[in-house]
Amino acid sequence: MPVNPTLVSPHELQLLQALANGRQPPVTSSHRMRLELLGLVRDGPSGLQLTAEGQRRAQEKPTVAVVPEKPAPSPETDTTPRDARGRRKRGRHTSRI
């Protein structure tokens, strides 16, 4: 049964490549569980071991993530002074006529 390839983050790809090179990188429990559920690793008494699919994915090159640029703030934004929590500072009310 063919399985659609799931996106693996660049960090997870580095973990797979380290495992393929024989190193045991520190892996959080959430990454360990995710990689195991994807069928890329097998967790046993000797630590993480790559599966055949994990070996194949470890040979992939990391994809370059495109970071979207932040839009410039519009001149209509509220310029009211705010405190560290984002609340309006006291005494800065405007009168509504």
C-alpha positions in Angstrom: 0.0 0.0 0.0 1.7 3.3 -1.1 2.0 5.9 1.6 2.1 9.6 0.9 5.5 11.1 2.0 5.1 13.2 5.1 7.0 16.4 5.4 9.9 16.1 7.8 11.3 19.3 9.3 15.0 20.2 8.7 15.7 19.5 12.4 14.2 16.0 12.1 16.1 15.4 8.9 19.4 16.3 10.8 18.4 13.8 13.5 17.9 11.1 10.9 21.2 11.9 9.3 23.0 11.7 12.6 21.4 8.3 13.3 22.5 7.1 9.9 26.1 8.2 10.7 26.1 6.1 13.9 25.7 8.9 16.4 23.0 9.0 19.1 21.8 12.6 19.1 19.6 13.9 22.0 16.0 13.4 20.8 13.0 14.7 22.7 10.2 12.3 23.5 7.8 14.1 21.1 10.3 13.8 18.2 11.0 10.2 19.2 7.2 9.4 19.1 6.7 11.3 15.8 9.5 9.6 14.0 8.4 6.2 15.3 4.8 6.8 14.2 6.0 7.9 10.7 7.9 4.6 10.5 11.3 6.2 10.2 12.9 4.8 13.4 12.4 1.9 15.8 12.9 2.5 19.5 14.4 -0.4 21.4 16.7 -1.2 24.3 19.8 -0.2 22.2 18.3 3.2 21.4 16.9 4.5 18.2 17.5 2.6 15.0 16.6 3.7 11.5 14.2 1.6 9.5 14.6 1.2 5.7 12.4 4.2 5.1 14.4 6.2 7.7 17.6 5.3 5.8 16.1 6.5 2.6 14.8 9.8 4.1 18.2 10.4 5.8 19.8 10.6 2.4 17.5 13.4 1.3 18.8 16.9 1.1 17.1 19.5 3.4 14.6 21.7 1.6 15.1 25.4 1.9 12.2 26.9 3.9 10.9 30.1 2.5 10.2 32.6 5.2 7.4 35.0 4.3 8.3 38.6 4.7 6.5 40.6 7.4 4.2 43.2 5.8 5.1 46.8 6.6 2.8 48.3 9.2 0.1 50.4 7.8 0.0 54.1 8.8 -3.6 53.5 10.1 -2.3 51.3 13.0 -3.0 52.4 16.5 0.0 54.2 18.0 -1.3 54.3 21.5 1.5 53.7 24.1 1.1 50.2 25.6 2.7 48.4 28.5 4.6 45.1 28.4 1.4 43.1 28.2 0.0 45.1 25.3 -2.6 47.0 27.4 -3.1 50.8 26.9 -1.2 52.9 29.5 -3.3 54.9 32.0 -4.4 58.4 31.2 -4.0 58.0 27.5 -7.8 58.2 26.6 -8.9 60.3 23.7 -12.0 62.3 23.9 -14.8 61.4 21.5 -16.7 64.3 20.2 
